[in-house]
Amino acid sequence: MRRILFILISCLAVSVVSVSCDNDEVDSPVLTDAEYPRIFGRWPEKDKKGNLGEFSTALDKVLYINVQYTPSQYCEGIWYIDNVEVHRGVGFRFVPPAEGRFHVKLVVKTPKYETSREAIIKVGKPTQDP
């Protein structure tokens, strides 16, 4: 009898603990326009000599660069290819116009601050013969 009572009390205690730990609220920080913008996502690192990292693609392939930035409600991302603005937004789709090297720059701005990332897009020979 004591054993059954002990098992019942143990089950009750475990269920109370598991229910009390269930919290669906996410404690997200409150971000304002005074926050310094941050860029998250796949971006190539500089090499040991300090040269810009490289994205590589073939002439017949489209390169997709997807990043996120925060505080997203106050940020604007501007993409440049060879110092010419080509896109505004989170992701970037690059259709290579020719073989060669292209300088890509992402500038993320809030009303007070800005940050940027730069890389080289190296476009090689097509994967399929013409």
C-alpha positions in Angstrom: 0.0 0.0 0.0 2.8 2.4 0.9 4.5 1.6 -2.4 1.4 2.5 -4.4 0.9 5.7 -2.4 4.6 6.6 -3.0 4.2 6.0 -6.8 1.1 8.1 -7.0 2.7 11.0 -5.1 5.8 10.7 -7.3 3.7 10.9 -10.5 1.8 13.9 -9.1 5.0 15.7 -8.3 6.5 15.0 -11.7 3.4 16.2 -13.5 3.3 19.4 -11.4 6.9 20.1 -12.1 6.6 19.4 -15.9 3.5 21.6 -16.2 5.0 24.5 -14.2 8.1 24.5 -16.5 6.0 24.8 -19.6 6.2 28.5 -20.7 5.3 29.5 -24.3 6.5 33.1 -23.9 9.7 34.0 -25.5 11.8 36.6 -23.7 12.9 38.6 -26.7 14.9 41.7 -26.1 13.3 45.0 -27.0 15.3 46.5 -29.9 15.2 50.1 -30.8 16.5 52.2 -33.7 19.5 53.1 -31.4 20.8 49.5 -31.7 23.9 48.9 -33.8 22.9 46.7 -36.8 24.2 43.2 -37.0 24.3 40.9 -40.1 23.9 37.1 -39.7 24.3 34.5 -42.4 26.8 32.8 -44.7 29.6 35.2 -45.6 33.1 34.3 -46.6 35.9 35.1 -44.3 38.9 37.2 -45.3 42.1 35.2 -46.0 45.3 35.3 -44.0 46.6 38.2 -46.1 43.5 40.3 -45.4 42.0 39.9 -48.9 38.2 39.7 -49.2 36.6 36.3 -49.0 35.1 34.8 -52.2 31.7 33.5 -53.3 32.2 31.2 -56.3 29.7 30.3 -59.0 29.6 29.2 -62.6 28.5 31.5 -65.5 25.3 29.4 -66.0 24.4 29.3 -62.3 22.6 31.8 -60.2 24.1 32.7 -56.9 21.8 33.3 -53.9 23.1 35.1 -50.8 20.7 34.9 -47.9 21.4 36.9 -44.7 19.4 38.3 -41.8 20.0 41.5 -40.0 18.8 43.0 -36.7 17.0 45.1 -35.5 15.0 44.1 -38.6 12.1 46.5 -38.1 14.6 49.5 -38.2 17.1 48.2 -40.8 17.5 48.5 -44.5 19.9 46.4 -46.5 21.4 47.8 -49.7 23.4 45.6 -52.1 26.1 46.9 -54.4 27.9 45.2 -57.3 31.1 47.0 -58.3 29.8 50.1 -56.4 26.5 50.2 -58.2 23.3 49.7 -56.2 21.5 46.7 -57.5 19.1 45.6 -54.8 17.4 46.5 -51.5 16.3 43.8 -49.1 17.4 40.7 -47.1 18.4 38.3 -49.8 20.3 38.8 -53.0 20.1 36.9 -56.3 23.1 37.4 -58.6 22.9 36.3 -62.2 26.4 36.4 -63.6 26.7 38.6 -66.7 30.1 37.3 -67.7 33.1 35.4 -66.3 35.3 37.4 -64.0 35.4 38.9 -60.5 32.8 41.2 -59.1 32.9 43.1 -55.8 29.8 42.7 -53.7 29.0 44.9 -50.8 26.0 44.8 -48.4 25.4 47.9 -46.3 22.8 47.6 -43.5 21.6 50.9 -42.0 19.5 52.0 -39.1 18.6 55.6 -38.5 21.7 56.1 -36.4 24.3 53.5 -37.4 25.4 51.4 -40.4 27.6 48.3 -40.9 28.7 46.5 -44.0 30.1 43.2 -45.4 32.2 42.9 -48.6 33.3 40.0 -50.7 34.3 39.0 -54.2 32.0 37.0 -56.4 34.2 34.8 -58.6 32.4 33.6 -61.8 34.0 30.7 -63.6 33.3 28.8 -66.8 29.8 27.4 -67.4 29.2 23.9 -66.2 27.5 23.0 -69.5 29.1 23.4 -72.9 27.2 25.8 -75.2 
